[in-house]
Amino acid sequence: MARALLSQFVLPANKSPRLQAPASTCWKTRRANRLLARCQCSTSDPQPDSDQSDVLKSSRKKRVVSGVQPTGSVHLGNYLGAIKNWTALQDTYETLFFIVDLHAITLQYDPRQLRDATRSTAALYLACGVDASKASIFVQSHVREHVELMWLLSSATPIGWLNRMIQFKEKSLKAGDENVGVALLTYPVLMASDILLYQADFVPVGEDQKQHLELTRELADRVNYLYGGKKWKKLGGRGGSLFKVPEALIPPAGARVMSLTDGLSKMSKSAPSDLSRINLLDPKDAIANKIKRCKTDSFSGLEFGNPERPECQNLLSIYQLVSGKSKEEVSLECQSMNWGSFKPILTDALVDHLLPIQERYREITSDTAVLDKVLEDGASKATEIAATTLKNVYQAMGFLMR
């Protein structure tokens, strides 16, 4: 998912998100001239200018988009850092949640598993509480506009912007240059396409994704400058901005759930050891074994906020989120505990929280026709928005329109 400060919209713990009317930074970036100019505006009372597209009318809800890759097993980090928060967002915002299967092929993968993993991830969205009557749930590759817009945006993306992406450097180093495809370098452009295609107001991101969102913001400004405004109007378009510049939505806790074997590394699907993560479909015995064997420390008592105790911070945060308790309640409950007494409590809390999700998942996957209909309907709704954006971009960039 920063090279510059992002306006952060923080969700109070255990509360539905509401727009708090903070002052946000509205960027008027002119990267073509290598200059940055900034102005202050408010996100609390959207009043689109005449250059806003029809989908950005002030009467509609703010729009949120997000997605998860269908690679590996969806784990606790995906759930607590993203999917769990979606269930609150869908009650306040217009939401589009998709399975980013096109991102799943940037590194080596098993084609035989991609289809099943895509359907499984969609089922977990629903099992975790994402409501198809409130949110559009779909598969990224089912909306072809994602790829088309990516190609158009690629023509306006300086290669230097991509070369400095931290995740590309890390992943290419692990895989080796001879095994890395071009897609690993350019997938931030696809991510930008995912967001800008829907004129998103907010994007839920973890701390490690802020750099990618900042690239999206800069790219939106760059394309607006190069092709929008009077230039677009002269080509028969509406004029004004082609893209809304999105803001970051960062939850106060759980946005970066760490590995069970290393409190300084993010919980990841790609980690070689399955002991490093709790998968959402792990049975009770597997969860108990992983918590029993997870890395801890030799300090007395348990506490939040000690930088010398990353594993303690991580495990207490997980317990706070799955138990539904406040940070203060967890601190008071656990301050005198040792790891031997805390681990069974954490295990029970995890099992109790994940059991309803697992039962619902089994119900959903028992009837794939219903699931496929949800994805079909979601793709249709998403395409309505995406097609308008893409048509405007084609026109503004000077293509002959049909």
PyMOL commands that set and color helices and strands:
alter all, ss='L'
color gray80, all
select helices_A, chain A and resi 31-33+54-56+76-89+103-105+111-127+140-142+145-154+159-163+166-175+177-179+182-196+207-227+229-234+274-276+284-293+310-323+327-334+339-365+368-396
alter helices_A, ss='H'
color red, helices_A
select strands_A, chain A and resi 8-10+23-30+35-42+63-68+94-99+135-139+202-204+247-250
alter strands_A, ss='S'
color yellow, strands_A
deselect
rebuild
show_as cartoon
